[in-house]
Every structure is written in structure tokens, then in C-alpha cells.
Amino acid sequence: MDQAVETLPALPGQRLARGVCRALRALDFVTVEELVPTPGLRVDVMALGPRGELWVVECKSGRADYTTDRKWQGYLEWCDRFFWAVDAEFPVELLPEGTGLILADAYDAEILRMGPEAPLAPARRKVMLQKFARHAALRLQAVRDPGAMIAGW
């Protein structure tokens, strides 16, 4: 029987995202990475919960990665809860109060602090659920038939 070879993502932020996605799956959330809620914004992880809740998780691999991020507040209007995901060496005192905190590595993650809940308006929720579904479907289609994605079928 063939054994699957595990390959870690190359970039530190992608490793954090992988651990976050694994942990959220254990909480019955499904996730997509690098979703664009609106032009100019791209969230690292968007999670859809069992009751339709939408969480955004922004993965930060270090101080420089965090201090150069000027767009994170724009993500707040596209989710019910917002979280930072960082590794054990990250200086968490840099992160703003009133945001969620997840400690992660490439294999798992733990929610240390829940982000405050700010429920989306129904119309915004509908838009985000559609974007989530289309993003997930396009990713699956690209895996199953890469040639179709290149040809634009």
C-alpha cells in the first residue's frame, strides 16, 4: 500500500494556516484559504461554522509581518469573529485587545482568546456564503481538473 508523503507548506504563514484549518475542522468548521471578500483584501483563512457563522483568521509569522499589515481592520466587516493566528514565539502583546487569538503551528492550533462576536447583516452574510462556496468549488475543480482552469472552461 502506498504511503502518502506529507509536505509542509513552504512559507511560515501558510504553515500557521494549515494548523488553524486542522484545528477548526476538529471544531466542525470548514475553511478556505486566501479568500477575497472585496477587491484589495485577501483573508488568510475564512472559516464557516456549523451554524453558518463566519470567522476570519489572519496568520502572522512574526513582528515584521504584523507591523506591515495595514488592512486587517478592513476584514472586520466581512466576518462574525476575527482572530490572529501566531506561533509560540510571536510577541502577543503587539496584538490589539478585542481581537481573537489562536496559537498555531503547522500541525494544530488552540484558541486562546475568542474574538468578540459582531454578527453580519443578513445581506452581507448571503454575499459571503456565496463567495465562500464559489471559492471552495473553484479550488476543488482546480485540483480535479487543472486543465479546465487554465482553459477557462
C-alpha positions as CSV (number, residue, x, y, z in Angstrom):
1,M,0.0,0.0,0.0
2,D,1.3,3.4,-0.9
3,Q,2.1,5.8,2.0
4,A,1.1,9.4,1.5
5,V,4.1,11.7,1.9
6,E,3.3,14.8,4.0
7,T,4.7,18.0,2.5
8,L,4.7,21.1,4.7
9,P,3.8,24.5,3.1
10,A,7.0,26.5,2.3
11,L,6.0,29.8,4.0
12,P,5.6,30.3,7.7
13,G,2.2,31.9,7.4
14,Q,1.0,29.0,5.2
15,R,2.1,26.6,7.9
16,L,0.1,28.5,10.5
17,A,-2.9,28.5,8.2
18,R,-2.6,24.7,7.8
19,G,-2.6,24.2,11.6
20,V,-5.5,26.6,12.0
21,C,-7.6,24.8,9.4
22,R,-6.9,21.5,11.0
23,A,-8.0,22.7,14.5
24,L,-11.1,24.4,13.1
25,R,-12.1,21.3,11.3
26,A,-12.0,19.5,14.7
27,L,-14.5,22.1,15.9
28,D,-16.8,21.3,12.9
29,F,-15.8,24.4,10.9
30,V,-14.8,24.1,7.2
31,T,-12.2,26.5,5.8
32,V,-10.8,28.1,2.7
33,E,-7.6,30.0,2.4
34,E,-6.8,33.3,0.6
35,L,-10.5,34.3,0.1
36,V,-11.1,37.8,-1.4
37,P,-14.1,39.3,0.3
38,T,-13.8,42.5,-1.7
39,P,-11.1,43.9,-4.1
40,G,-8.0,44.9,-2.2
41,L,-8.5,42.4,0.7
42,R,-7.5,38.8,0.9
43,V,-8.0,36.9,4.2
44,D,-5.6,34.1,5.1
45,V,-8.3,31.8,6.4
46,M,-12.1,32.1,6.2
47,A,-14.0,29.6,8.4
48,L,-17.6,28.6,8.1
49,G,-19.1,27.1,11.2
50,P,-21.9,24.6,11.7
51,R,-24.5,27.3,12.4
52,G,-23.4,29.5,9.5
53,E,-21.0,31.7,11.4
54,L,-18.1,33.2,9.5
55,W,-14.7,33.7,11.1
56,V,-11.6,35.4,9.6
57,V,-8.2,34.3,10.8
58,E,-5.2,36.4,9.9
59,C,-1.9,34.4,10.2
60,K,1.1,36.4,11.3
61,S,4.6,34.7,11.2
62,G,6.4,37.5,13.1
63,R,6.7,41.1,14.2
64,A,7.5,42.4,10.8
65,D,4.7,40.5,9.2
66,Y,2.3,42.1,11.7
67,T,3.6,45.6,11.7
68,T,3.4,45.9,7.9
69,D,-0.2,44.8,7.8
70,R,-2.3,47.9,7.2
71,K,-5.5,46.2,6.1
72,W,-6.6,43.9,8.9
73,Q,-9.3,46.3,10.2
74,G,-11.0,46.1,6.8
75,Y,-11.6,42.4,7.4
76,L,-13.9,43.0,10.4
77,E,-16.9,44.0,8.3
78,W,-16.7,40.6,6.5
79,C,-17.0,38.2,9.4
80,D,-18.8,37.4,12.7
81,R,-15.5,37.0,14.6
82,F,-11.9,38.0,13.8
83,F,-8.7,36.1,15.1
84,W,-5.0,36.4,14.8
85,A,-3.1,33.1,14.5
86,V,0.6,33.2,15.7
87,D,3.2,30.8,16.8
88,A,4.6,30.4,20.3
89,E,7.5,32.9,19.7
90,F,5.2,35.7,18.5
91,P,5.1,38.8,20.8
92,V,1.4,38.6,21.5
93,E,1.5,42.0,23.4
94,L,1.6,43.6,19.9
95,L,-1.9,42.3,19.0
96,P,-4.8,44.7,19.7
97,E,-7.2,44.0,22.6
98,G,-10.7,43.0,21.5
99,T,-9.5,40.5,18.8
100,G,-9.3,36.8,18.9
101,L,-6.1,34.9,19.4
102,I,-5.1,31.5,18.2
103,L,-1.7,29.8,18.9
104,A,-0.8,27.6,16.0
105,D,1.9,25.6,14.3
106,A,1.8,23.5,11.1
107,Y,0.0,20.6,12.8
108,D,-2.6,22.1,15.1
109,A,-3.9,25.2,16.8
110,E,-5.6,26.3,20.0
111,I,-8.0,29.2,20.5
112,L,-6.5,31.2,23.4
113,R,-9.0,34.1,23.2
114,M,-12.3,34.3,21.4
115,G,-12.8,37.3,19.2
116,P,-15.8,39.4,20.1
117,E,-19.0,38.5,18.1
118,A,-20.2,41.1,15.6
119,P,-22.9,39.3,13.6
120,L,-23.0,40.1,9.9
121,A,-26.1,41.7,8.4
122,P,-28.2,39.1,6.5
123,A,-27.4,40.6,3.1
124,R,-23.7,40.6,3.8
125,R,-23.8,37.1,5.2
126,K,-25.5,35.9,1.9
127,V,-22.8,37.5,-0.2
128,M,-20.0,35.9,2.0
129,L,-21.6,32.5,1.9
130,Q,-21.8,32.7,-1.9
131,K,-18.2,33.8,-2.1
132,F,-17.1,31.0,0.2
133,A,-19.0,28.4,-1.8
134,R,-17.6,29.6,-5.1
135,H,-14.1,29.8,-3.8
136,A,-14.2,26.3,-2.4
137,A,-15.8,24.9,-5.6
138,L,-13.2,26.6,-7.8
139,R,-10.4,25.2,-5.6
140,L,-11.8,21.7,-5.8
141,Q,-12.3,22.0,-9.6
142,A,-8.6,23.1,-10.0
143,V,-7.5,20.1,-8.1
144,R,-9.7,17.7,-10.0
145,D,-9.1,19.2,-13.5
146,P,-6.3,21.7,-13.6
147,G,-6.5,21.9,-17.4
148,A,-10.1,23.3,-17.3
149,M,-9.0,26.1,-15.0
150,I,-6.2,27.1,-17.4
151,A,-8.5,26.9,-20.5
152,G,-11.2,28.9,-18.6
153,W,-13.9,26.3,-19.2
